[in-house]
Amino acid sequence: MRNESCMLTSMLIVVVLLSGCSPMLLIQNGPVVNSLPANLQVEAEQQGWWQLRFQLVWPEGEPLEFSRHALIAEQILAPIINKYDSTIGLWRFHRRANRDSAGHQFSFIFYTDASTAAEMNLQVLDNPLTKWLKQRALIESVHFVAVSGQNPSRLEQTSDQHWPLAIQRSWPYFIMGVSQTWLVLVQELSAQQKLSGEIGYSELLNHYKEVNQSLTGLWKVHGQHAYLHHLNAIFGYESLKIKTNSWSSF
């Protein structure tokens, strides 16, 4: 026992001498840091990705009207996001418009269990504004779908499969933050141009046209520094390989 004790003491002395005055480093692989509720397990077999897709009407020859996205986001989706905040692990918006079979869409993509997803879908469909937009032929339909795939509960299921796996799995957190930023911008601008009195849905449409114009103006003037510059700073100001000059593909 005495010999073993001496050997252990000698080993500790060697470690101290090798480390000098510097503290010893412990390499740890802990859980992903997030701001989600402590009782919410993000990635689990009973969870999955879901999509509420608003198919907007875009008549031939008419200019593209993106302001309805802001209307839907604040008036229909924001209350539901707040209500189910403790059970939605991740969420984001997706916006697209092209003269193709998919057309003009505004989507809410979220990660939760089947029961919560079904409740959210019913509340969207029962919303009087949703019904009004359909009646006025501003929305063609609202599709509620489960995102299928080989592993529907995996975080990377809705990411671009051409990306490295590390990016696929971390990207949902990035795009959720971007979507939150956009929604808060909509809410802030909407509050600045606050409507008073009894407001009908037609007035709301015009209100969100003004909100969208203000938001676009902020992006054009401040987007480079407030968002792109600081995003680049997080990644150490390293250069990017830009493959296209098209901003829609940037």
C-alpha positions as CSV (number, residue, x, y, z in Angstrom):
1,M,0.0,0.0,0.0
2,R,2.9,2.4,0.9
3,N,4.5,1.8,-2.6
4,E,1.1,2.5,-4.3
5,S,0.7,5.7,-2.3
6,C,4.1,6.9,-3.2
7,M,3.5,6.2,-6.9
8,L,0.2,8.1,-6.8
9,T,1.9,11.1,-5.1
10,S,4.7,11.0,-7.7
11,M,2.1,11.0,-10.6
12,L,0.4,14.0,-9.1
13,I,3.7,15.9,-8.7
14,V,4.5,15.2,-12.4
15,V,1.0,16.5,-13.4
16,V,1.5,19.7,-11.4
17,L,5.0,20.2,-12.8
18,L,3.8,19.7,-16.4
19,S,0.9,22.1,-16.0
20,G,3.0,24.8,-14.3
21,C,0.9,27.7,-13.0
22,S,-1.8,27.2,-15.7
23,P,-5.2,25.8,-14.6
24,M,-6.0,22.3,-16.0
25,L,-8.6,22.2,-18.7
26,L,-11.5,19.7,-18.6
27,I,-13.1,18.9,-22.0
28,Q,-16.8,18.6,-21.6
29,N,-19.6,17.8,-24.0
30,G,-22.7,19.1,-22.3
31,P,-26.3,19.6,-23.5
32,V,-27.0,22.2,-26.2
33,V,-27.6,25.6,-24.7
34,N,-31.1,26.9,-25.4
35,S,-33.7,29.1,-23.8
36,L,-36.5,26.5,-23.9
37,P,-38.5,25.5,-20.9
38,A,-36.7,23.1,-18.6
39,N,-39.3,20.5,-18.9
40,L,-39.5,20.5,-22.7
41,Q,-37.5,17.7,-24.4
42,V,-36.9,19.0,-27.9
43,E,-35.9,15.9,-29.8
44,A,-38.0,12.8,-28.8
45,E,-39.7,10.0,-30.7
46,Q,-43.2,11.4,-29.8
47,Q,-42.3,14.8,-31.3
48,G,-42.1,15.7,-35.0
49,W,-42.2,18.5,-37.5
50,W,-45.5,19.9,-38.7
51,Q,-46.5,22.6,-41.2
52,L,-49.4,25.0,-41.5
53,R,-49.2,26.3,-45.0
54,F,-51.3,29.2,-46.1
55,Q,-51.8,29.1,-49.9
56,L,-52.3,32.7,-51.0
57,V,-54.2,33.8,-54.1
58,W,-51.9,35.5,-56.6
59,P,-53.8,36.3,-59.8
60,E,-52.0,36.4,-63.1
61,G,-50.8,39.8,-64.0
62,E,-51.1,41.1,-60.5
63,P,-48.1,42.3,-58.5
64,L,-46.9,40.2,-55.5
65,E,-48.4,41.3,-52.2
66,F,-46.3,40.1,-49.3
67,S,-48.1,42.2,-46.6
68,R,-50.6,39.4,-46.0
69,H,-47.8,37.4,-44.4
70,A,-47.4,40.1,-41.7
71,L,-51.2,40.1,-41.2
72,I,-51.3,36.3,-40.8
73,A,-48.2,36.2,-38.6
74,E,-49.4,38.7,-36.0
75,Q,-53.2,38.3,-36.1
76,I,-53.5,34.5,-36.5
77,L,-50.2,32.8,-35.6
78,A,-48.7,35.0,-32.8
79,P,-51.5,34.3,-30.3
80,I,-51.1,30.5,-30.9
81,I,-47.3,30.7,-30.6
82,N,-47.7,32.4,-27.2
83,K,-50.4,30.0,-26.1
84,Y,-48.3,26.9,-26.9
85,D,-44.9,28.3,-26.1
86,S,-44.1,25.6,-23.5
87,T,-44.9,22.7,-25.9
88,I,-43.4,24.0,-29.2
89,G,-39.7,23.1,-29.2
90,L,-38.7,25.0,-32.4
91,W,-40.6,27.0,-35.0
92,R,-40.1,29.2,-38.0
93,F,-41.7,31.0,-40.9
94,H,-41.1,30.1,-44.5
95,R,-42.1,32.6,-47.3
96,R,-42.1,31.9,-51.0
97,A,-43.7,33.1,-54.2
98,N,-43.1,31.8,-57.7
99,R,-45.2,31.4,-60.8
100,D,-45.1,27.6,-60.5
101,S,-47.3,24.8,-59.1
102,A,-46.5,25.8,-55.5
103,G,-47.3,29.4,-56.1
104,H,-47.5,31.9,-53.3
105,Q,-47.2,30.4,-49.8
106,F,-46.7,31.5,-46.2
107,S,-45.8,28.6,-43.9
108,F,-45.5,28.1,-40.2
109,I,-43.2,25.1,-39.5
110,F,-43.0,23.8,-35.9
111,Y,-41.7,20.9,-33.8
112,T,-44.1,19.4,-31.3
113,D,-46.3,16.4,-30.5
114,A,-49.3,15.3,-32.7
115,S,-52.0,16.4,-30.2
116,T,-50.6,19.9,-29.8
117,A,-50.2,20.2,-33.6
118,A,-53.8,19.2,-34.2
119,E,-55.1,21.7,-31.6
120,M,-53.1,24.5,-33.3
121,N,-54.5,23.6,-36.7
122,L,-58.1,23.7,-35.5
123,Q,-57.5,27.1,-33.9
124,V,-56.1,28.5,-37.2
125,L,-59.1,27.1,-39.2
126,D,-61.6,28.4,-36.6
127,N,-60.1,31.9,-36.6
128,P,-62.6,34.4,-38.0
129,L,-59.8,36.1,-39.9
130,T,-58.8,32.9,-41.7
131,K,-62.4,32.4,-42.8
132,W,-62.7,36.0,-44.0
133,L,-59.5,35.7,-46.0
134,K,-60.9,32.6,-47.7
135,Q,-64.3,34.2,-48.4
136,R,-62.6,37.2,-50.0
137,A,-60.4,34.9,-52.1
138,L,-57.2,36.2,-50.6
139,I,-56.3,32.7,-49.3
140,E,-57.1,29.7,-51.4
141,S,-56.6,27.1,-48.6
142,V,-54.7,26.2,-45.4
143,H,-52.9,22.9,-45.5
144,F,-51.9,21.1,-42.3
145,V,-49.3,18.4,-42.9
146,A,-46.9,16.3,-40.9
147,V,-43.4,16.4,-42.3
148,S,-42.6,12.9,-43.3
149,G,-39.2,11.2,-43.8
150,Q,-37.0,8.4,-42.6
151,N,-36.6,10.0,-39.2
152,P,-39.5,12.5,-38.8
153,S,-38.6,13.3,-35.2
154,R,-35.0,14.3,-35.9
155,L,-34.1,18.0,-35.7
156,E,-32.5,17.9,-39.1
157,Q,-35.6,16.6,-40.9
158,T,-36.6,19.9,-42.4
159,S,-33.1,21.2,-43.1
160,D,-31.4,21.1,-46.5
161,Q,-30.0,17.6,-46.9
162,H,-27.0,18.9,-48.9
163,W,-25.6,20.6,-45.8
164,P,-23.2,18.9,-43.4
165,L,-25.1,17.2,-40.5
166,A,-23.8,19.7,-37.9
167,I,-25.4,22.6,-39.9
168,Q,-28.6,20.6,-40.5
169,R,-29.1,20.0,-36.8
170,S,-28.1,23.5,-35.6
171,W,-29.9,25.5,-38.3
172,P,-33.5,25.2,-36.8
173,Y,-32.2,27.2,-33.8
174,F,-30.8,29.9,-36.1
175,I,-33.9,30.3,-38.3
176,M,-36.2,30.3,-35.3
177,G,-34.3,33.3,-34.0
178,V,-34.6,35.0,-37.4
179,S,-38.3,34.3,-37.5
180,Q,-38.7,35.7,-33.9
181,T,-36.9,38.8,-35.0
182,W,-39.1,39.3,-38.0
183,L,-42.3,38.8,-36.0
184,V,-41.2,41.2,-33.3
185,L,-40.4,43.8,-36.0
186,V,-43.9,43.3,-37.4
187,Q,-45.4,43.7,-33.9
188,E,-43.3,46.8,-33.1
189,L,-44.2,48.5,-36.4
190,S,-47.8,47.6,-36.0
191,A,-47.9,49.1,-32.6
192,Q,-46.3,52.3,-33.9
193,Q,-49.1,52.6,-36.5
194,K,-51.7,51.5,-34.0
195,L,-55.3,51.6,-35.2
196,S,-58.1,52.9,-33.0
197,G,-61.8,52.4,-32.8
198,E,-63.7,49.6,-34.5
199,I,-61.5,48.1,-37.2
200,G,-62.7,45.8,-39.9
201,Y,-60.7,43.3,-41.8
202,S,-60.4,45.5,-44.8
203,E,-58.8,48.2,-42.7
204,L,-56.4,45.5,-41.3
205,L,-55.3,44.7,-44.8
206,N,-54.4,48.3,-45.5
207,H,-52.7,48.6,-42.1
208,Y,-50.4,45.7,-42.8
209,K,-49.5,47.1,-46.2
210,E,-48.2,50.1,-44.4
211,V,-46.4,47.8,-41.8
212,N,-44.8,45.8,-44.6
213,Q,-43.6,49.0,-46.3
214,S,-42.0,50.2,-43.1
215,L,-40.4,46.8,-42.5
216,T,-39.0,46.7,-46.0
217,G,-37.6,50.2,-45.5
218,L,-35.9,49.2,-42.3
219,W,-34.4,46.1,-43.9
220,K,-33.0,48.1,-46.9
221,V,-31.4,50.8,-44.7
222,H,-30.3,48.8,-41.6
223,G,-30.2,45.1,-42.7
224,Q,-26.6,45.2,-43.7
225,H,-25.2,46.3,-40.4
226,A,-27.9,45.3,-37.9
227,Y,-28.2,41.7,-39.2
228,L,-25.7,40.7,-41.9
229,H,-22.7,42.4,-40.3
230,H,-23.4,41.0,-36.8
231,L,-24.1,37.6,-38.2
232,N,-20.7,37.7,-39.9
233,A,-19.1,38.9,-36.6
234,I,-20.4,35.8,-34.8
235,F,-18.5,33.7,-37.4
236,G,-15.3,35.6,-36.9
237,Y,-15.5,37.9,-40.0
238,E,-14.5,35.0,-42.3
239,S,-15.1,35.4,-46.0
240,L,-18.0,33.6,-47.7
241,K,-18.1,31.8,-51.0
242,I,-21.0,33.4,-52.8
243,K,-22.3,31.3,-55.7
244,T,-24.9,33.6,-57.2
245,N,-25.7,37.3,-57.7
246,S,-29.4,36.8,-57.2
247,W,-30.7,38.1,-53.9
248,S,-33.5,35.6,-53.9
249,S,-30.9,32.9,-53.8
250,F,-28.3,34.7,-51.7
